[in-house]
Amino acid sequence: MSATGRLLIITPILLLLSTASYIITTTLPQLASMLDVEVSSAYALWCETPKEYRYKTMIGIASVTLKNYWEVTITLTNKGEMSSKIQDIIINNKPLTEDVIILTKKADSSIYDTLKVKIKPGESVKIVILITRMGGIFMHGKVIQVDIKLQTQHLTKMVLLP
């Protein structure tokens, strides 16, 4: 193949690569600001008195009453321009057991929701993690790692169990 033939093949490829590079460097910063969900607060309480939690299920409203448990509360705020959805929550890089109940609640709701809730721009969502059994990784004075997988991001928060 002649030099001219090779040039005809290489020139469009170089043009395509430079265009792709330009698009990536100019749009990624804008995209990052559009997908901006932050942890606005995180804390844990040890609860000794009974408390009822009402939450939505596929068949209606259910409730659970707990006593002597930790209530870990993490508030997420969407400061971006696009909605995001909570996909999963993992504690200490392990699958959740029946000793852990995860509920979510928007500010305007009196009843908790299931895990996969959508967070619209400007909206805040409270994640409540109820740890019902002491032992193993759940002990007074221990720090737990909470990983929140969103549709658009991954957030990690460390929380001390009092």
PEJO-V100121 format. One record per residue. RES is the residue in one letter. SS is DSSP state (alpha for helix, beta for strand, coil for the rest). BURIAL is I if it has 16 or more other ideal C-beta (glycine too) atoms within 10 Angstrom, else O. D_LAST is the distance of its C-alpha to the last C-alpha in Angstrom with 2 decimals. Layout:
BEGIN
res: <RES:RES>
ss: <SS:SS>
burial: <BURIAL:BURIAL>
d_last: <D_LAST:D_LAST>
END
This chain:
BEGIN
res: <M:S:A:T:G:R:L:L:I:I:T:P:I:L:L:L:L:S:T:A:S:Y:I:I:T:T:T:L:P:Q:L:A:S:M:L:D:V:E:V:S:S:A:Y:A:L:W:C:E:T:P:K:E:Y:R:Y:K:T:M:I:G:I:A:S:V:T:L:K:N:Y:W:E:V:T:I:T:L:T:N:K:G:E:M:S:S:K:I:Q:D:I:I:I:N:N:K:P:L:T:E:D:V:I:I:L:T:K:K:A:D:S:S:I:Y:D:T:L:K:V:K:I:K:P:G:E:S:V:K:I:V:I:L:I:T:R:M:G:G:I:F:M:H:G:K:V:I:Q:V:D:I:K:L:Q:T:Q:H:L:T:K:M:V:L:L:P>
ss: <coil:coil:alpha:alpha:alpha:alpha:alpha:alpha:alpha:alpha:alpha:alpha:alpha:alpha:alpha:alpha:alpha:alpha:alpha:alpha:alpha:alpha:alpha:alpha:alpha:alpha:alpha:alpha:alpha:alpha:alpha:alpha:alpha:alpha:coil:coil:beta:beta:beta:beta:beta:beta:beta:beta:beta:beta:beta:coil:coil:coil:beta:beta:beta:beta:beta:beta:beta:coil:coil:beta:beta:beta:beta:beta:beta:beta:coil:coil:beta:beta:beta:beta:beta:beta:beta:beta:beta:beta:coil:coil:coil:coil:coil:beta:beta:beta:beta:beta:beta:beta:beta:coil:coil:beta:coil:coil:coil:coil:coil:beta:beta:beta:beta:beta:beta:beta:coil:coil:coil:coil:coil:beta:beta:coil:coil:coil:coil:beta:beta:coil:coil:coil:coil:beta:beta:beta:beta:beta:beta:beta:beta:coil:coil:coil:beta:coil:coil:beta:coil:coil:coil:coil:beta:beta:beta:beta:beta:beta:beta:beta:coil:coil:coil:beta:beta:beta:beta:beta:beta:beta:coil:coil>
burial: <O:O:O:O:O:O:O:O:O:O:O:O:O:O:O:O:O:O:O:O:O:O:O:O:O:O:O:O:O:O:O:O:O:O:I:I:I:O:O:O:O:I:O:I:O:O:O:O:O:O:O:O:I:O:I:O:O:O:O:O:O:O:O:O:O:I:O:O:I:I:I:I:O:I:I:I:I:I:O:I:O:I:O:I:O:I:O:O:I:O:I:O:O:O:O:O:O:O:O:I:I:I:I:I:I:I:O:O:O:O:O:I:I:O:O:O:I:O:I:O:O:O:I:I:I:I:I:I:I:I:I:I:O:O:O:O:O:I:O:O:O:O:O:I:O:I:O:I:O:I:O:I:O:O:I:O:I:O:I:O:I:O>
d_last: <73.98:75.12:73.03:73.47:72.19:69.08:68.52:68.76:65.98:63.66:63.93:62.27:59.46:58.78:58.95:56.44:54.01:54.28:53.78:50.64:49.26:49.99:48.32:45.13:44.85:45.56:43.54:40.28:38.97:39.90:38.27:34.96:34.87:35.70:32.71:29.87:26.62:23.62:19.87:19.85:16.14:12.88:9.40:6.80:6.46:6.33:10.10:12.30:15.54:17.76:18.10:20.89:20.92:24.49:25.49:28.80:30.34:33.78:35.29:33.70:30.61:28.22:25.20:22.36:20.64:17.25:15.44:12.29:10.77:8.35:10.18:10.18:12.88:15.22:18.41:21.52:24.61:28.02:29.87:32.60:35.88:35.42:33.34:30.82:29.48:26.20:27.47:24.56:20.83:19.80:16.48:16.75:20.53:20.92:22.44:20.33:20.66:21.14:17.51:16.61:18.19:18.71:20.28:21.64:23.02:25.39:25.37:28.59:27.59:26.29:25.98:23.79:25.67:25.72:24.44:27.61:27.83:30.02:28.89:32.00:32.65:31.00:28.72:24.92:23.06:19.58:18.07:15.68:14.23:13.61:12.32:14.08:14.05:11.99:13.77:15.21:13.21:10.38:8.44:5.26:5.42:7.74:9.04:11.07:14.35:15.63:19.42:21.26:24.96:27.11:30.84:31.38:28.46:25.51:22.18:19.20:15.73:12.85:9.32:6.08:3.83:0.00>
END
